Amino acid sequence: MRIAIDAMGGDNAPDEIVSGALEATELLEKNDELILVGPKDIVEPRVPSKFRKKGVTIVDAPEVIGMDEAPIESLRNKRNSSIAVMAKMAKEGQADAVISAGNTGACVVAFQMRMRNLAGVNRPGIAVVFPTFEGPVTICDVGANIACKPINLYQYGVMAKMYSKHVLGIENPRVGIMSIGQEEGKGDEIVKKARELMKSDVNLNFIGNIEGRDIFKGVCDVVVCDGFVGNVILKLTEGVVDGLFQAIKHELGEEKLLLVMKFKPVMMRIYKKYDYHEYGGAPLLGLNGTALICHGASESRTIKNAIMTAKAFHTKKINDKITEYLLSTSVRTSNEQGS
Protein backbone atom coordinates (compact mmCIF):
# COMPACT_ATOMS: atom_id res chain seq x y z
CA MET A 1 0.00 0.00 0.00
CA ARG A 2 1.27 3.49 -0.89
CA ILE A 3 0.48 6.17 1.69
CA ALA A 4 1.24 9.83 0.94
CA ILE A 5 1.84 12.15 3.90
CA ASP A 6 1.82 15.94 3.80
CA ALA A 7 5.22 16.66 5.37
CA MET A 8 4.41 20.38 5.68
CA GLY A 9 0.93 20.12 7.23
CA GLY A 10 0.28 21.22 10.80
CA ASP A 11 1.75 23.41 13.52
CA ASN A 12 4.65 21.02 14.17
CA ALA A 13 5.66 20.37 10.56
CA PRO A 14 7.95 19.19 9.20
CA ASP A 15 9.86 17.61 12.12
CA GLU A 16 6.99 15.88 13.93
CA ILE A 17 5.30 14.80 10.70
CA VAL A 18 8.45 13.24 9.26
CA SER A 19 9.31 11.61 12.59
CA GLY A 20 5.86 10.04 12.81
CA ALA A 21 6.17 8.62 9.31
CA LEU A 22 9.58 7.14 10.07
CA GLU A 23 8.30 5.60 13.30
CA ALA A 24 5.45 3.97 11.38
CA THR A 25 7.86 2.02 9.17
CA GLU A 26 8.37 -0.45 12.02
CA LEU A 27 4.66 -1.30 11.97
CA LEU A 28 4.10 -1.63 8.23
CA GLU A 29 4.43 -4.61 5.95
CA LYS A 30 7.34 -5.18 3.60
CA ASN A 31 5.57 -3.98 0.46
CA ASP A 32 4.09 -0.83 2.01
CA GLU A 33 5.47 2.52 0.88
CA LEU A 34 5.37 5.88 2.65
CA ILE A 35 5.60 8.95 0.43
CA LEU A 36 6.57 12.22 2.11
CA VAL A 37 5.26 15.15 0.08
CA GLY A 38 6.82 18.58 0.52
CA PRO A 39 9.77 20.78 -0.49
CA LYS A 40 12.56 18.30 -1.18
CA ASP A 41 15.29 20.55 0.19
CA ILE A 42 13.44 20.66 3.54
CA VAL A 43 12.20 17.08 3.80
CA GLU A 44 15.17 15.12 2.44
CA PRO A 45 17.70 16.10 5.16
CA ARG A 46 15.25 14.81 7.78
CA VAL A 47 15.08 11.30 6.30
CA PRO A 48 18.15 9.16 7.09
CA SER A 49 19.28 6.97 4.22
CA LYS A 50 18.41 3.73 6.06
CA PHE A 51 14.70 4.59 5.76
CA ARG A 52 14.93 4.68 1.96
CA LYS A 53 15.44 0.92 2.17
CA LYS A 54 12.30 0.64 4.30
CA GLY A 55 10.01 2.07 1.63
CA VAL A 56 10.18 5.79 2.39
CA THR A 57 10.29 8.07 -0.65
CA ILE A 58 10.03 11.83 -1.16
CA VAL A 59 7.95 13.70 -3.73
CA ASP A 60 8.88 17.33 -4.24
CA ALA A 61 6.11 19.87 -3.62
CA PRO A 62 7.82 23.28 -3.30
CA GLU A 63 4.75 25.25 -2.17
CA VAL A 64 2.95 25.17 1.18
CA ILE A 65 -0.62 26.22 2.00
CA GLY A 66 -0.77 27.99 5.35
CA MET A 67 -3.33 27.09 8.00
CA ASP A 68 -5.05 30.48 7.68
CA GLU A 69 -5.22 30.67 3.88
CA ALA A 70 -8.52 30.58 1.97
CA PRO A 71 -8.92 26.99 0.64
CA ILE A 72 -10.07 27.56 -2.94
CA GLU A 73 -7.86 30.58 -3.60
CA SER A 74 -4.78 28.90 -2.13
CA LEU A 75 -5.27 25.76 -4.21
CA ARG A 76 -5.71 27.86 -7.32
CA ASN A 77 -2.57 29.90 -6.65
CA LYS A 78 -0.43 27.07 -5.27
CA ARG A 79 -0.83 24.17 -7.66
CA ASN A 80 2.48 22.71 -6.49
CA SER A 81 1.57 22.72 -2.81
CA SER A 82 1.87 19.50 -0.81
CA ILE A 83 -1.93 19.21 -0.47
CA ALA A 84 -2.55 19.76 -4.18
CA VAL A 85 0.21 17.34 -5.21
CA MET A 86 -1.09 14.62 -2.88
CA ALA A 87 -4.62 14.99 -4.21
CA LYS A 88 -3.33 14.66 -7.77
CA MET A 89 -1.32 11.58 -6.81
CA ALA A 90 -4.45 9.95 -5.41
CA LYS A 91 -6.41 10.74 -8.56
CA GLU A 92 -3.73 9.30 -10.83
CA GLY A 93 -3.31 6.14 -8.79
CA GLN A 94 0.13 7.01 -7.43
CA ALA A 95 -1.09 6.85 -3.82
CA ASP A 96 -3.65 4.59 -2.16
CA ALA A 97 -4.16 6.95 0.78
CA VAL A 98 -3.39 10.58 1.65
CA ILE A 99 -2.84 12.10 5.09
CA SER A 100 -2.51 15.75 6.10
CA ALA A 101 -2.52 17.81 9.30
CA GLY A 102 -2.62 20.97 7.24
CA ASN A 103 -5.38 23.40 6.22
CA THR A 104 -8.61 21.39 6.68
CA GLY A 105 -10.61 23.41 4.17
CA ALA A 106 -7.93 23.04 1.49
CA CYS A 107 -7.75 19.30 2.15
CA VAL A 108 -11.51 18.83 1.81
CA VAL A 109 -11.70 20.85 -1.40
CA ALA A 110 -8.62 19.29 -3.02
CA PHE A 111 -9.43 15.70 -2.10
CA GLN A 112 -13.07 15.96 -3.13
CA MET A 113 -12.22 17.71 -6.39
CA ARG A 114 -9.60 15.14 -7.38
CA MET A 115 -10.87 11.92 -5.84
CA ARG A 116 -14.61 12.60 -6.28
CA ASN A 117 -17.37 11.04 -4.21
CA LEU A 118 -18.30 7.41 -3.84
CA ALA A 119 -21.29 6.19 -5.81
CA GLY A 120 -24.42 7.08 -3.87
CA VAL A 121 -22.74 9.70 -1.66
CA ASN A 122 -23.90 13.32 -1.96
CA ARG A 123 -21.35 15.04 0.29
CA PRO A 124 -18.34 13.72 2.23
CA GLY A 125 -18.04 14.20 5.98
CA ILE A 126 -15.15 14.22 8.44
CA ALA A 127 -15.51 11.55 11.13
CA VAL A 128 -13.71 12.05 14.44
CA VAL A 129 -13.43 9.38 17.12
CA PHE A 130 -14.05 10.61 20.67
CA PRO A 131 -12.47 8.40 23.34
CA THR A 132 -14.99 8.05 26.19
CA PHE A 133 -15.27 5.98 29.37
CA GLU A 134 -17.88 3.82 27.62
CA GLY A 135 -15.77 3.29 24.49
CA PRO A 136 -15.04 5.15 21.23
CA VAL A 137 -17.79 7.36 19.80
CA THR A 138 -17.61 8.44 16.15
CA ILE A 139 -18.95 11.89 15.29
CA CYS A 140 -19.70 12.88 11.69
CA ASP A 141 -19.47 15.61 10.40
CA VAL A 142 -17.01 17.91 12.21
CA GLY A 143 -16.29 20.50 9.55
CA ALA A 144 -16.57 19.39 5.93
CA ASN A 145 -20.17 20.47 5.33
CA ILE A 146 -21.89 23.22 7.32
CA ALA A 147 -24.96 23.47 5.07
CA CYS A 148 -26.40 19.98 5.27
CA LYS A 149 -29.52 18.53 3.73
CA PRO A 150 -31.35 15.66 5.44
CA ILE A 151 -29.93 13.14 2.97
CA ASN A 152 -26.39 14.25 3.92
CA LEU A 153 -27.04 13.59 7.60
CA TYR A 154 -28.55 10.20 6.85
CA GLN A 155 -25.52 9.24 4.78
CA TYR A 156 -23.17 10.43 7.54
CA GLY A 157 -24.95 7.99 9.84
CA VAL A 158 -24.44 5.12 7.40
CA MET A 159 -20.80 5.92 6.66
CA ALA A 160 -19.83 6.48 10.29
CA LYS A 161 -21.59 3.23 11.22
CA MET A 162 -19.49 1.31 8.68
CA TYR A 163 -16.33 2.92 10.03
CA SER A 164 -17.28 2.24 13.65
CA LYS A 165 -18.11 -1.39 12.91
CA HIS A 166 -15.22 -2.40 10.67
CA VAL A 167 -12.37 -0.22 11.95
CA LEU A 168 -13.25 0.25 15.63
CA GLY A 169 -14.71 -3.24 16.00
CA ILE A 170 -18.18 -2.35 17.37
CA GLU A 171 -20.52 -5.14 16.29
CA ASN A 172 -23.72 -3.15 15.68
CA PRO A 173 -23.08 0.57 16.30
CA ARG A 174 -25.99 2.59 17.67
CA VAL A 175 -26.62 5.76 15.66
CA GLY A 176 -28.03 8.95 17.16
CA ILE A 177 -28.66 12.40 15.69
CA MET A 178 -27.59 15.50 17.63
CA SER A 179 -30.48 17.76 18.62
CA ILE A 180 -31.61 20.10 21.39
CA GLY A 181 -33.72 17.44 23.08
CA GLN A 182 -34.41 13.72 22.95
CA GLU A 183 -38.08 14.15 22.04
CA GLU A 184 -39.06 13.52 18.42
CA GLY A 185 -40.39 17.03 17.94
CA LYS A 186 -37.10 18.72 18.95
CA GLY A 187 -34.69 20.20 16.40
CA ASP A 188 -34.89 22.27 13.23
CA GLU A 189 -36.51 21.06 10.02
CA ILE A 190 -33.27 19.57 8.68
CA VAL A 191 -32.79 17.47 11.80
CA LYS A 192 -36.44 16.39 11.86
CA LYS A 193 -36.39 15.26 8.23
CA ALA A 194 -33.04 13.53 8.67
CA ARG A 195 -34.47 11.75 11.69
CA GLU A 196 -37.30 10.36 9.56
CA LEU A 197 -34.84 9.11 6.95
CA MET A 198 -32.78 7.33 9.59
CA LYS A 199 -35.89 5.95 11.27
CA SER A 200 -37.06 4.47 7.98
CA ASP A 201 -33.83 2.46 7.64
CA VAL A 202 -34.45 -0.63 9.76
CA ASN A 203 -30.82 -1.78 9.38
CA LEU A 204 -29.23 1.42 10.71
CA ASN A 205 -29.83 0.73 14.43
CA PHE A 206 -31.02 4.30 14.85
CA ILE A 207 -31.85 5.27 18.45
CA GLY A 208 -33.26 8.75 17.81
CA ASN A 209 -32.27 12.20 19.06
CA ILE A 210 -29.41 12.67 21.49
CA GLU A 211 -28.13 15.70 23.36
CA GLY A 212 -24.56 16.92 23.75
CA ARG A 213 -24.13 15.38 27.19
CA ASP A 214 -25.04 11.94 25.83
CA ILE A 215 -21.78 11.68 23.85
CA PHE A 216 -19.86 10.65 26.97
CA LYS A 217 -22.62 8.61 28.62
CA GLY A 218 -22.53 5.55 26.37
CA VAL A 219 -25.92 6.29 24.82
CA CYS A 220 -24.73 5.66 21.26
CA ASP A 221 -21.64 4.75 19.22
CA VAL A 222 -22.20 7.14 16.28
CA VAL A 223 -23.29 10.78 16.49
CA VAL A 224 -24.62 12.55 13.40
CA CYS A 225 -24.59 16.35 13.01
CA ASP A 226 -23.71 19.04 10.49
CA GLY A 227 -20.14 20.31 10.24
CA PHE A 228 -20.83 23.52 12.15
CA VAL A 229 -22.24 21.77 15.21
CA GLY A 230 -19.65 19.00 15.02
CA ASN A 231 -16.74 21.40 14.91
CA VAL A 232 -18.08 23.32 17.90
CA ILE A 233 -18.43 20.04 19.84
CA LEU A 234 -14.89 19.03 18.88
CA LYS A 235 -13.23 22.30 19.88
CA LEU A 236 -15.31 22.71 23.04
CA THR A 237 -14.44 19.20 24.20
CA GLU A 238 -10.74 19.77 23.56
CA GLY A 239 -10.88 22.96 25.62
CA VAL A 240 -12.75 21.34 28.49
CA VAL A 241 -10.37 18.38 28.64
CA ASP A 242 -7.28 20.59 28.54
CA GLY A 243 -8.75 22.91 31.17
CA LEU A 244 -9.69 20.00 33.43
CA PHE A 245 -6.22 18.51 33.34
CA GLN A 246 -4.68 21.91 34.00
CA ALA A 247 -6.97 22.39 37.01
CA ILE A 248 -6.10 18.96 38.41
CA LYS A 249 -2.40 19.59 37.85
CA HIS A 250 -2.66 22.92 39.65
CA GLU A 251 -4.51 21.43 42.62
CA LEU A 252 -2.00 18.58 42.92
CA GLY A 253 0.77 21.16 42.94
CA GLU A 254 -0.68 22.48 46.17
CA GLU A 255 -0.40 19.09 47.85
CA LYS A 256 2.55 17.21 49.32
CA LEU A 257 5.04 15.69 46.87
CA LEU A 258 4.29 12.13 48.05
CA LEU A 259 0.62 12.46 47.09
CA VAL A 260 1.58 13.95 43.73
CA MET A 261 3.94 11.05 42.96
CA LYS A 262 1.27 8.50 43.88
CA PHE A 263 -1.35 10.17 41.73
CA LYS A 264 0.86 10.77 38.67
CA PRO A 265 0.57 7.23 37.18
CA VAL A 266 -3.22 7.45 37.44
CA MET A 267 -3.24 10.78 35.62
CA MET A 268 -1.01 9.39 32.88
CA ARG A 269 -3.32 6.42 32.33
CA ILE A 270 -6.38 8.66 32.17
CA TYR A 271 -4.67 11.09 29.79
CA LYS A 272 -3.60 8.31 27.44
CA LYS A 273 -7.07 6.78 27.40
CA TYR A 274 -8.73 10.07 26.44
CA ASP A 275 -5.94 11.35 24.18
CA TYR A 276 -7.01 12.07 20.58
CA HIS A 277 -3.43 11.45 19.41
CA GLU A 278 -4.05 7.73 19.94
CA TYR A 279 -6.63 7.66 17.13
CA GLY A 280 -4.48 9.53 14.63
CA GLY A 281 -6.45 11.15 11.83
CA ALA A 282 -10.10 11.65 10.97
CA PRO A 283 -11.24 9.95 7.75
CA LEU A 284 -13.03 12.04 5.14
CA LEU A 285 -15.87 9.58 4.63
CA GLY A 286 -17.58 9.42 1.26
CA LEU A 287 -14.57 9.98 -0.97
CA ASN A 288 -13.64 7.55 -3.71
CA GLY A 289 -10.38 6.84 -1.95
CA THR A 290 -8.75 6.97 1.46
CA ALA A 291 -8.04 10.39 2.98
CA LEU A 292 -7.32 11.29 6.59
CA ILE A 293 -7.25 14.78 8.07
CA CYS A 294 -5.23 15.14 11.27
CA HIS A 295 -5.35 17.72 14.03
CA GLY A 296 -3.28 20.84 13.34
CA ALA A 297 -1.35 20.18 16.57
CA SER A 298 -0.42 16.65 15.51
CA GLU A 299 2.69 15.11 17.00
CA SER A 300 4.81 12.25 15.69
CA ARG A 301 2.62 9.62 17.37
CA THR A 302 -0.50 11.22 15.88
CA ILE A 303 0.90 10.75 12.39
CA LYS A 304 2.11 7.23 13.15
CA ASN A 305 -1.37 6.26 14.33
CA ALA A 306 -2.99 8.02 11.36
CA ILE A 307 -0.88 5.93 9.00
CA MET A 308 -2.06 2.75 10.68
CA THR A 309 -5.68 3.97 10.56
CA ALA A 310 -5.34 4.70 6.83
CA LYS A 311 -3.99 1.21 6.27
CA ALA A 312 -6.89 -0.36 8.20
CA PHE A 313 -9.45 1.77 6.32
CA HIS A 314 -7.98 0.74 2.95
CA THR A 315 -7.37 -2.94 3.63
CA LYS A 316 -10.78 -3.49 5.21
CA LYS A 317 -12.42 -1.94 2.14
CA ILE A 318 -14.60 0.49 4.07
CA ASN A 319 -15.55 2.34 0.90
CA ASP A 320 -16.87 -0.84 -0.69
CA LYS A 321 -19.00 -1.49 2.37
CA ILE A 322 -20.37 2.08 2.34
CA THR A 323 -21.22 1.88 -1.36
CA GLU A 324 -22.85 -1.52 -1.04
CA TYR A 325 -25.01 -0.31 1.84
CA LEU A 326 -26.13 2.94 0.20
CA LEU A 327 -26.89 1.35 -3.15
CA SER A 328 -28.91 -1.43 -1.54
CA THR A 329 -31.22 0.76 0.53
CA SER A 330 -34.39 2.40 -0.74
CA VAL A 331 -33.76 5.47 1.42
CA ARG A 332 -31.28 6.90 -1.05
CA THR A 333 -33.60 6.80 -4.04
CA SER A 334 -36.96 7.56 -2.50
CA ASN A 335 -35.66 10.48 -0.46
CA GLU A 336 -32.90 11.79 -2.71
CA GLN A 337 -33.74 15.42 -2.03
CA GLY A 338 -34.14 14.83 1.68
CA SER A 339 -37.69 16.10 1.73
C-alpha positions as CSV (number, residue, x, y, z in Angstrom):
1,M,0.0,0.0,0.0
2,R,1.3,3.5,-0.9
3,I,0.5,6.2,1.7
4,A,1.2,9.8,0.9
5,I,1.8,12.2,3.9
6,D,1.8,15.9,3.8
7,A,5.2,16.7,5.4
8,M,4.4,20.4,5.7
9,G,0.9,20.1,7.2
10,G,0.3,21.2,10.8
11,D,1.7,23.4,13.5
12,N,4.6,21.0,14.2
13,A,5.7,20.4,10.6
14,P,8.0,19.2,9.2
15,D,9.9,17.6,12.1
16,E,7.0,15.9,13.9
17,I,5.3,14.8,10.7
18,V,8.4,13.2,9.3
19,S,9.3,11.6,12.6
20,G,5.9,10.0,12.8
21,A,6.2,8.6,9.3
22,L,9.6,7.1,10.1
23,E,8.3,5.6,13.3
24,A,5.4,4.0,11.4
25,T,7.9,2.0,9.2
26,E,8.4,-0.4,12.0
27,L,4.7,-1.3,12.0
28,L,4.1,-1.6,8.2
29,E,4.4,-4.6,5.9
30,K,7.3,-5.2,3.6
31,N,5.6,-4.0,0.5
32,D,4.1,-0.8,2.0
33,E,5.5,2.5,0.9
34,L,5.4,5.9,2.6
35,I,5.6,9.0,0.4
36,L,6.6,12.2,2.1
37,V,5.3,15.1,0.1
38,G,6.8,18.6,0.5
39,P,9.8,20.8,-0.5
40,K,12.6,18.3,-1.2
41,D,15.3,20.5,0.2
42,I,13.4,20.7,3.5
43,V,12.2,17.1,3.8
44,E,15.2,15.1,2.4
45,P,17.7,16.1,5.2
46,R,15.2,14.8,7.8
47,V,15.1,11.3,6.3
48,P,18.1,9.2,7.1
49,S,19.3,7.0,4.2
50,K,18.4,3.7,6.1
51,F,14.7,4.6,5.8
52,R,14.9,4.7,2.0
53,K,15.4,0.9,2.2
54,K,12.3,0.6,4.3
55,G,10.0,2.1,1.6
56,V,10.2,5.8,2.4
57,T,10.3,8.1,-0.6
58,I,10.0,11.8,-1.2
59,V,7.9,13.7,-3.7
60,D,8.9,17.3,-4.2
61,A,6.1,19.9,-3.6
62,P,7.8,23.3,-3.3
63,E,4.8,25.3,-2.2
64,V,3.0,25.2,1.2
65,I,-0.6,26.2,2.0
66,G,-0.8,28.0,5.4
67,M,-3.3,27.1,8.0
68,D,-5.0,30.5,7.7
69,E,-5.2,30.7,3.9
70,A,-8.5,30.6,2.0
71,P,-8.9,27.0,0.6
72,I,-10.1,27.6,-2.9
73,E,-7.9,30.6,-3.6
74,S,-4.8,28.9,-2.1
75,L,-5.3,25.8,-4.2
76,R,-5.7,27.9,-7.3
77,N,-2.6,29.9,-6.6
78,K,-0.4,27.1,-5.3
79,R,-0.8,24.2,-7.7
80,N,2.5,22.7,-6.5
81,S,1.6,22.7,-2.8
82,S,1.9,19.5,-0.8
83,I,-1.9,19.2,-0.5
84,A,-2.6,19.8,-4.2
85,V,0.2,17.3,-5.2
86,M,-1.1,14.6,-2.9
87,A,-4.6,15.0,-4.2
88,K,-3.3,14.7,-7.8
89,M,-1.3,11.6,-6.8
90,A,-4.4,10.0,-5.4
91,K,-6.4,10.7,-8.6
92,E,-3.7,9.3,-10.8
93,G,-3.3,6.1,-8.8
94,Q,0.1,7.0,-7.4
95,A,-1.1,6.9,-3.8
96,D,-3.7,4.6,-2.2
97,A,-4.2,6.9,0.8
98,V,-3.4,10.6,1.7
99,I,-2.8,12.1,5.1
100,S,-2.5,15.8,6.1
101,A,-2.5,17.8,9.3
102,G,-2.6,21.0,7.2
103,N,-5.4,23.4,6.2
104,T,-8.6,21.4,6.7
105,G,-10.6,23.4,4.2
106,A,-7.9,23.0,1.5
107,C,-7.7,19.3,2.1
108,V,-11.5,18.8,1.8
109,V,-11.7,20.8,-1.4
110,A,-8.6,19.3,-3.0
111,F,-9.4,15.7,-2.1
112,Q,-13.1,16.0,-3.1
113,M,-12.2,17.7,-6.4
114,R,-9.6,15.1,-7.4
115,M,-10.9,11.9,-5.8
116,R,-14.6,12.6,-6.3
117,N,-17.4,11.0,-4.2
118,L,-18.3,7.4,-3.8
119,A,-21.3,6.2,-5.8
120,G,-24.4,7.1,-3.9
121,V,-22.7,9.7,-1.7
122,N,-23.9,13.3,-2.0
123,R,-21.3,15.0,0.3
124,P,-18.3,13.7,2.2
125,G,-18.0,14.2,6.0
126,I,-15.2,14.2,8.4
127,A,-15.5,11.5,11.1
128,V,-13.7,12.1,14.4
129,V,-13.4,9.4,17.1
130,F,-14.0,10.6,20.7
131,P,-12.5,8.4,23.3
132,T,-15.0,8.1,26.2
133,F,-15.3,6.0,29.4
134,E,-17.9,3.8,27.6
135,G,-15.8,3.3,24.5
136,P,-15.0,5.1,21.2
137,V,-17.8,7.4,19.8
138,T,-17.6,8.4,16.1
139,I,-19.0,11.9,15.3
140,C,-19.7,12.9,11.7
141,D,-19.5,15.6,10.4
142,V,-17.0,17.9,12.2
143,G,-16.3,20.5,9.6
144,A,-16.6,19.4,5.9
145,N,-20.2,20.5,5.3
146,I,-21.9,23.2,7.3
147,A,-25.0,23.5,5.1
148,C,-26.4,20.0,5.3
149,K,-29.5,18.5,3.7
150,P,-31.3,15.7,5.4
151,I,-29.9,13.1,3.0
152,N,-26.4,14.2,3.9
153,L,-27.0,13.6,7.6
154,Y,-28.6,10.2,6.8
155,Q,-25.5,9.2,4.8
156,Y,-23.2,10.4,7.5
157,G,-24.9,8.0,9.8
158,V,-24.4,5.1,7.4
159,M,-20.8,5.9,6.7
160,A,-19.8,6.5,10.3
161,K,-21.6,3.2,11.2
162,M,-19.5,1.3,8.7
163,Y,-16.3,2.9,10.0
164,S,-17.3,2.2,13.6
165,K,-18.1,-1.4,12.9
166,H,-15.2,-2.4,10.7
167,V,-12.4,-0.2,12.0
168,L,-13.3,0.2,15.6
169,G,-14.7,-3.2,16.0
170,I,-18.2,-2.3,17.4
171,E,-20.5,-5.1,16.3
172,N,-23.7,-3.2,15.7
173,P,-23.1,0.6,16.3
174,R,-26.0,2.6,17.7
175,V,-26.6,5.8,15.7
176,G,-28.0,8.9,17.2
177,I,-28.7,12.4,15.7
178,M,-27.6,15.5,17.6
179,S,-30.5,17.8,18.6
180,I,-31.6,20.1,21.4
181,G,-33.7,17.4,23.1
182,Q,-34.4,13.7,22.9
183,E,-38.1,14.1,22.0
184,E,-39.1,13.5,18.4
185,G,-40.4,17.0,17.9
186,K,-37.1,18.7,18.9
187,G,-34.7,20.2,16.4
188,D,-34.9,22.3,13.2
189,E,-36.5,21.1,10.0
190,I,-33.3,19.6,8.7
191,V,-32.8,17.5,11.8
192,K,-36.4,16.4,11.9
193,K,-36.4,15.3,8.2
194,A,-33.0,13.5,8.7
195,R,-34.5,11.7,11.7
196,E,-37.3,10.4,9.6
197,L,-34.8,9.1,6.9
198,M,-32.8,7.3,9.6
199,K,-35.9,6.0,11.3
200,S,-37.1,4.5,8.0
201,D,-33.8,2.5,7.6
202,V,-34.4,-0.6,9.8
203,N,-30.8,-1.8,9.4
204,L,-29.2,1.4,10.7
205,N,-29.8,0.7,14.4
206,F,-31.0,4.3,14.8
207,I,-31.8,5.3,18.5
208,G,-33.3,8.8,17.8
209,N,-32.3,12.2,19.1
210,I,-29.4,12.7,21.5
211,E,-28.1,15.7,23.4
212,G,-24.6,16.9,23.7
213,R,-24.1,15.4,27.2
214,D,-25.0,11.9,25.8
215,I,-21.8,11.7,23.8
216,F,-19.9,10.7,27.0
217,K,-22.6,8.6,28.6
218,G,-22.5,5.5,26.4
219,V,-25.9,6.3,24.8
220,C,-24.7,5.7,21.3
221,D,-21.6,4.8,19.2
222,V,-22.2,7.1,16.3
223,V,-23.3,10.8,16.5
224,V,-24.6,12.5,13.4
225,C,-24.6,16.3,13.0
226,D,-23.7,19.0,10.5
227,G,-20.1,20.3,10.2
228,F,-20.8,23.5,12.1
229,V,-22.2,21.8,15.2
230,G,-19.7,19.0,15.0
231,N,-16.7,21.4,14.9
232,V,-18.1,23.3,17.9
233,I,-18.4,20.0,19.8
234,L,-14.9,19.0,18.9
235,K,-13.2,22.3,19.9
236,L,-15.3,22.7,23.0
237,T,-14.4,19.2,24.2
238,E,-10.7,19.8,23.6
239,G,-10.9,23.0,25.6
240,V,-12.8,21.3,28.5
241,V,-10.4,18.4,28.6
242,D,-7.3,20.6,28.5
243,G,-8.8,22.9,31.2
244,L,-9.7,20.0,33.4
245,F,-6.2,18.5,33.3
246,Q,-4.7,21.9,34.0
247,A,-7.0,22.4,37.0
248,I,-6.1,19.0,38.4
249,K,-2.4,19.6,37.8
250,H,-2.7,22.9,39.7
251,E,-4.5,21.4,42.6
252,L,-2.0,18.6,42.9
253,G,0.8,21.2,42.9
254,E,-0.7,22.5,46.2
255,E,-0.4,19.1,47.9
256,K,2.5,17.2,49.3
257,L,5.0,15.7,46.9
258,L,4.3,12.1,48.0
259,L,0.6,12.5,47.1
260,V,1.6,14.0,43.7
261,M,3.9,11.1,43.0
262,K,1.3,8.5,43.9
263,F,-1.4,10.2,41.7
264,K,0.9,10.8,38.7
265,P,0.6,7.2,37.2
266,V,-3.2,7.4,37.4
267,M,-3.2,10.8,35.6
268,M,-1.0,9.4,32.9
269,R,-3.3,6.4,32.3
270,I,-6.4,8.7,32.2
271,Y,-4.7,11.1,29.8
272,K,-3.6,8.3,27.4
273,K,-7.1,6.8,27.4
274,Y,-8.7,10.1,26.4
275,D,-5.9,11.3,24.2
276,Y,-7.0,12.1,20.6
277,H,-3.4,11.5,19.4
278,E,-4.1,7.7,19.9
279,Y,-6.6,7.7,17.1
280,G,-4.5,9.5,14.6
281,G,-6.5,11.1,11.8
282,A,-10.1,11.7,11.0
283,P,-11.2,10.0,7.7
284,L,-13.0,12.0,5.1
285,L,-15.9,9.6,4.6
286,G,-17.6,9.4,1.3
287,L,-14.6,10.0,-1.0
288,N,-13.6,7.6,-3.7
289,G,-10.4,6.8,-2.0
290,T,-8.8,7.0,1.5
291,A,-8.0,10.4,3.0
292,L,-7.3,11.3,6.6
293,I,-7.2,14.8,8.1
294,C,-5.2,15.1,11.3
295,H,-5.4,17.7,14.0
296,G,-3.3,20.8,13.3
297,A,-1.4,20.2,16.6
298,S,-0.4,16.6,15.5
299,E,2.7,15.1,17.0
300,S,4.8,12.2,15.7
301,R,2.6,9.6,17.4
302,T,-0.5,11.2,15.9
303,I,0.9,10.8,12.4
304,K,2.1,7.2,13.1
305,N,-1.4,6.3,14.3
306,A,-3.0,8.0,11.4
307,I,-0.9,5.9,9.0
308,M,-2.1,2.7,10.7
309,T,-5.7,4.0,10.6
310,A,-5.3,4.7,6.8
311,K,-4.0,1.2,6.3
312,A,-6.9,-0.4,8.2
313,F,-9.4,1.8,6.3
314,H,-8.0,0.7,2.9
315,T,-7.4,-2.9,3.6
316,K,-10.8,-3.5,5.2
317,K,-12.4,-1.9,2.1
318,I,-14.6,0.5,4.1
319,N,-15.5,2.3,0.9
320,D,-16.9,-0.8,-0.7
321,K,-19.0,-1.5,2.4
322,I,-20.4,2.1,2.3
323,T,-21.2,1.9,-1.4
324,E,-22.9,-1.5,-1.0
325,Y,-25.0,-0.3,1.8
326,L,-26.1,2.9,0.2
327,L,-26.9,1.4,-3.2
328,S,-28.9,-1.4,-1.5
329,T,-31.2,0.8,0.5
330,S,-34.4,2.4,-0.7
331,V,-33.8,5.5,1.4
332,R,-31.3,6.9,-1.0
333,T,-33.6,6.8,-4.0
334,S,-37.0,7.6,-2.5
335,N,-35.7,10.5,-0.5
336,E,-32.9,11.8,-2.7
337,Q,-33.7,15.4,-2.0
338,G,-34.1,14.8,1.7
339,S,-37.7,16.1,1.7
